[in-house]
Amino acid sequence: MNRTFPGSWVVLILLAIALPAKAGDVLDRIVATVNSHIILQSDWQDEMRYEALVNGRSADQFSAGDSKAALDHLIDQELLREQMGSSGFTHANDEQVGKRIQDIRKQHPDAQSDAAWLALMGRYGLTAEEIRSRVALQLDLEGLVDARLRPNVSIDSKSIESYYNQELLPKLRQQGTEDTPLAQVTPQIKELLTQQKMNQMLVAWLQDLRSGSEIRTTQGSPEAGVELR
């Protein structure tokens, strides 16, 4: 989780540590700052573990590009989280969070029992509370983006028909599936096109947020950064 430390944040970090560190011990490293927030090496590593779990990958399969993408994701999350304070929307409830976690579990057929799921989380270095917190944040950010961008999207019937003729019908015929009437799939096509448009708008929004923010990152891998001792 990202942390905010106004003023001499290094001193506050040290005061927040319950047990004194031995001289020379590295407690954590700063890998990025987003306005008044810092992102630690541990945040970066946890993000990669979580993304690996969600995508059914091994955490040690991450390339340098994957690592950079995970850090970019954390920065984007922080930028969007800052927007939550000025936006009135309903946070994700326990039922929604639980359902999303169940969706993640379904991607791991060998971890459907509670004991197996607990063991799987342990192999990824994550706890149930950490996963729940990340899922809740992701749902909140999705809600923010939806509330902000969806009202500005308009999909006309011509676009729906064009997608139906140029994209859907060729796929159905390639699969040997009987053609589905346009009227039957219009709602699904409209939502798909809406999501595509919102994704484009989100990229532009994040670019604007980045250009208006003070963002600094260290170079290198999750093992690089400013040391906190």
Secondary structure, DSSP 8 states (H G I E B T S, - for coil): --EE--SSHHHHHHHT-SS---TT---EEEEEEETTEEEEHHHHHHHHHHHHHHTT--GGG--HHHHHHHHHHHHHHHHHHHHHTT-------HHHHHHHHHHHHHT-GGG-SHHHHHHHHHHTT--HHHHHHHHHHHHHHHHHHHHHHGGG----HHHHHHHIIIIIHHHHHHTT-----HHHHHHHHHHHHHHHHHHHHHHHHHHHHHHTS-EEE-SSSTT-SEEE-
